[in-house]
Amino acid sequence: MLFPDVTLSAINYALVLGITCLSIFSNFTKSSSEFSGYLSRVLKNYTEQACDGEYFSVRCPPRTTISVQSSFYGRNSPAPQQCQPHHLHAKPNSLDEGNDGHCYVSTSLQKMLDECQDRRSCQVLVNSRLFGTDPCPGRSKHLIVWYKCRPNEVKQKVACEGNRLRLNCKRGMLIAIYSAVFGRSLQGALECPPYSRRAPAIECQSMGALQILTSRCQGKRSCSVHASTREFGDPCYSSTRKYLSVSYTCGECQTGTPANTSAHPTPVIHSVQTAAPRG
């Protein structure tokens, strides 16, 4: 059972791709803060934009694919700086001068999903023909796309309240936590039915579950966490059967220093998905 899409704070701990670490046999505990720090910097919502007549181009790291969150094509005020007429070294359009009107194409999101979703890279020429209609003829427009780079493989594990949740990766692989929730959702979990069939459907979740799982499991080959209110607090009524649900992946550990980093190697994650991504 999957919980709703993770929040920005969860995504900041999520996995994009691959682990580069000090060494799998070195003092990894010392570098664990660097590991989380790297993930919090690179795993985020991205924004890319392009003006009319320019190419919109995005590319995700190996073993991840584009996940389009939202899209806007049209005109808003103020327009992106690089789409201003003076920035483009072009004579301002007479319809643009002194006109702060808004216009947009309602099908922008669907079009960018068609063009970019689940691909590793995507490039399109921005103009009204791409979207099949011109929302404001004669005015300069621009495209803005919000997206994430999603790992190709994410595993899911659930442990009912009172049991232990165990995560394991193969030798040479390390755990990267994508999301974690302790409590109960409206949909429930097949593995952990309510204590009573008459129990009402409720949603209650511990806000600290992700942080706890990250501190216990991130960058380790295996870990074990007790799904209990002692660990996570009780976000629900005491009679509610709760469970711990975790999304994670295993990444291979290599040594080396990524480009544009300090002398201390920073952990980075490599997805284990074997199928070559599209794009």
DOLOVO-319582 format. One record per residue (C-alpha): x, y, z; residue in one letter; residue number from 0. Coordinates in steps of 0.25 Angstrom, whole numbers, plus 5000, padded with zeros to 4 digits. Layout:
N
     u     v     w  res    n
     X     Y     Z    a  NUM
...
This chain:
279
     u     v     w  res    n
  5000  5000  5000    m    0
  5006  5013  4996    l    1
  5003  5026  5004    f    2
  5000  5039  4996    p    3
  5012  5047  4990    d    4
  5023  5051  4999    v    5
  5024  5065  5004    t    6
  5036  5074  5000    l    7
  5043  5071  5014    s    8
  5042  5056  5010    a    9
  5047  5058  4996    i   10
  5059  5065  5002    n   11
  5063  5052  5008    y   12
  5059  5044  4996    a   13
  5068  5037  4987    l   14
  5072  5041  4973    v   15
  5084  5032  4969    l   16
  5096  5025  4974    g   17
  5105  5025  4986    i   18
  5119  5029  4986    t   19
  5125  5028  5000    c   20
  5138  5028  5007    l   21
  5139  5013  5006    s   22
  5129  5002  5010    i   23
  5139  4998  5020    f   24
  5143  5012  5026    s   25
  5137  5020  5037    n   26
  5123  5022  5030    f   27
  5117  5027  5043    t   28
  5125  5039  5042    k   29
  5121  5042  5028    s   30
  5106  5039  5030    s   31
  5103  5054  5032    s   32
  5110  5057  5019    e   33
  5101  5046  5013    f   34
  5088  5053  5017    s   35
  5094  5066  5014    g   36
  5097  5062  5000    y   37
  5083  5056  4998    l   38
  5076  5069  5004    s   39
  5083  5077  4994    r   40
  5081  5069  4981    v   41
  5067  5063  4984    l   42
  5057  5074  4982    k   43
  5047  5080  4973    n   44
  5053  5086  4960    y   45
  5048  5097  4952    t   46
  5052  5099  4937    e   47
  5047  5110  4928    q   48
  5049  5115  4913    a   49
  5044  5126  4905    c   50
  5036  5126  4892    d   51
  5046  5121  4881    g   52
  5056  5115  4890    e   53
  5058  5100  4893    y   54
  5053  5095  4907    f   55
  5062  5084  4911    s   56
  5063  5076  4924    v   57
  5072  5064  4928    r   58
  5072  5055  4940    c   59
  5084  5047  4945    p   60
  5086  5032  4941    p   61
  5076  5022  4946    r   62
  5065  5033  4949    t   63
  5054  5038  4941    t   64
  5046  5051  4939    i   65
  5034  5053  4948    s   66
  5026  5065  4943    v   67
  5019  5072  4955    q   68
  5013  5084  4948    s   69
  5014  5092  4936    s   70
  5010  5106  4931    f   71
  5011  5112  4917    y   72
  5006  5126  4914    g   73
  5008  5140  4920    r   74
  5008  5144  4934    n   75
  5014  5157  4941    s   76
  5025  5159  4943    p   77
  5030  5150  4932    a   78
  5043  5142  4935    p   79
  5055  5152  4933    q   80
  5061  5145  4922    q   81
  5048  5146  4914    c   82
  5048  5161  4915    q   83
  5049  5168  4901    p   84
  5061  5176  4905    h   85
  5068  5163  4910    h   86
  5065  5156  4897    l   87
  5071  5168  4889    h   88
  5058  5169  4882    a   89
  5049  5181  4879    k   90
  5037  5180  4889    p   91
  5024  5176  4883    n   92
  5014  5187  4883    s   93
  5004  5178  4890    l   94
  5014  5175  4901    d   95
  5017  5190  4905    e   96
  5009  5194  4917    g   97
  5001  5181  4917    n   98
  5002  5172  4929    d   99
  4990  5163  4925    g  100
  4991  5148  4928    h  101
  4988  5137  4918    c  102
  4991  5122  4918    y  103
  4988  5109  4912    v  104
  4980  5099  4920    s  105
  4986  5087  4914    t  106
  5001  5090  4917    s  107
  5002  5080  4928    l  108
  4997  5069  4919    q  109
  5006  5072  4908    k  110
  5018  5072  4916    m  111
  5014  5059  4922    l  112
  5013  5054  4908    d  113
  5027  5059  4904    e  114
  5035  5057  4916    c  115
  5029  5048  4927    q  116
  5037  5035  4930    d  117
  5048  5039  4921    r  118
  5062  5042  4926    r  119
  5063  5054  4916    s  120
  5054  5063  4909    c  121
  5055  5074  4899    q  122
  5044  5082  4892    v  123
  5044  5095  4884    l  124
  5035  5105  4891    v  125
  5024  5112  4883    n  126
  5009  5112  4882    s  127
  5008  5101  4872    r  128
  5014  5091  4882    l  129
  5001  5093  4890    f  130
  4992  5094  4878    g  131
  4986  5108  4882    t  132
  4991  5122  4884    d  133
  4985  5127  4897    p  134
  4989  5142  4894    c  135
  4993  5144  4879    p  136
  5004  5155  4877    g  137
  5009  5154  4892    r  138
  5022  5148  4897    s  139
  5020  5135  4905    k  140
  5028  5125  4912    h  141
  5028  5111  4918    l  142
  5031  5107  4932    i  143
  5032  5093  4937    v  144
  5033  5088  4951    w  145
  5038  5074  4952    y  146
  5046  5064  4960    k  147
  5056  5053  4956    c  148
  5050  5040  4961    r  149
  5058  5027  4964    p  150
  5055  5016  4955    n  151
  5053  5006  4966    e  152
  5047  5008  4979    v  153
  5043  4997  4989    k  154
  5032  4997  4999    q  155
  5031  4990  5013    k  156
  5021  4990  5024    v  157
  5021  4986  5038    a  158
  5009  4985  5047    c  159
  5009  4992  5061    e  160
  5017  4983  5071    g  161
  5026  4976  5060    n  162
  5040  4980  5055    r  163
  5042  4985  5041    l  164
  5055  4980  5035    r  165
  5062  4986  5023    l  166
  5073  4978  5016    n  167
  5082  4981  5004    c  168
  5091  4971  4997    k  169
  5106  4972  4999    r  170
  5112  4984  4994    g  171
  5099  4992  4994    m  172
  5094  5002  5004    l  173
  5080  5007  5008    i  174
  5074  5020  5003    a  175
  5061  5024  5010    i  176
  5050  5031  5000    y  177
  5039  5032  5010    s  178
  5034  5027  5023    a  179
  5020  5028  5031    v  180
  5016  5022  5044    f  181
  5001  5023  5047    g  182
  4989  5019  5038    r  183
  4983  5025  5025    s  184
  4969  5025  5020    l  185
  4972  5013  5010    q  186
  4979  5005  5021    g  187
  4988  4994  5019    a  188
  4985  4980  5015    l  189
  4996  4974  5023    e  190
  4990  4981  5036    c  191
  4975  4981  5036    p  192
  4968  4989  5047    p  193
  4965  4982  5061    y  194
  4950  4983  5058    s  195
  4943  4982  5045    r  196
  4934  4994  5051    r  197
  4946  5003  5053    a  198
  4944  5016  5046    p  199
  4954  5019  5034    a  200
  4963  5030  5040    i  201
  4976  5036  5035    e  202
  4987  5039  5046    c  203
  5002  5040  5043    q  204
  5014  5042  5051    s  205
  5022  5055  5046    m  206
  5035  5049  5051    g  207
  5035  5036  5044    a  208
  5044  5040  5032    l  209
  5054  5046  5041    q  210
  5055  5034  5050    i  211
  5056  5024  5039    l  212
  5067  5033  5032    t  213
  5075  5034  5044    s  214
  5074  5019  5047    r  215
  5075  5013  5033    c  216
  5081  5023  5023    q  217
  5094  5018  5017    g  218
  5094  5005  5024    k  219
  5094  4991  5018    r  220
  5083  4986  5028    s  221
  5075  4992  5039    c  222
  5063  4988  5048    s  223
  5053  4998  5054    v  224
  5042  4994  5064    h  225
  5028  4999  5059    a  226
  5023  5004  5072    s  227
  5018  5017  5079    t  228
  5030  5017  5088    r  229
  5038  5019  5075    e  230
  5029  5029  5068    f  231
  5019  5034  5078    g  232
  5004  5031  5076    d  233
  4998  5040  5065    p  234
  4985  5032  5066    c  235
  4974  5028  5076    y  236
  4980  5017  5085    s  237
  4970  5007  5080    s  238
  4975  5009  5065    t  239
  4984  4999  5059    r  240
  4996  5006  5053    k  241
  5007  5002  5044    y  242
  5020  5006  5039    l  243
  5021  5008  5024    s  244
  5035  5011  5017    v  245
  5039  5013  5003    s  246
  5054  5011  5000    y  247
  5064  5006  4990    t  248
  5078  5000  4990    c  249
  5090  5007  4984    g  250
  5103  5001  4981    e  251
  5115  5007  4989    c  252
  5127  5012  4982    q  253
  5139  5020  4986    t  254
  5143  5033  4979    g  255
  5140  5048  4980    t  256
  5129  5055  4971    p  257
  5132  5067  4963    a  258
  5130  5081  4970    n  259
  5132  5075  4984    t  260
  5142  5077  4995    s  261
  5153  5068  4998    a  262
  5144  5060  5006    h  263
  5137  5049  4998    p  264
  5122  5052  4998    t  265
  5112  5040  4998    p  266
  5104  5039  4985    v  267
  5094  5028  4981    i  268
  5094  5018  4969    h  269
  5080  5012  4966    s  270
  5080  4997  4964    v  271
  5070  4997  4953    q  272
  5076  4989  4941    t  273
  5066  4993  4930    a  274
  5072  5005  4922    a  275
  5063  5017  4924    p  276
  5056  5023  4912    r  277
  5061  5036  4906    g  278
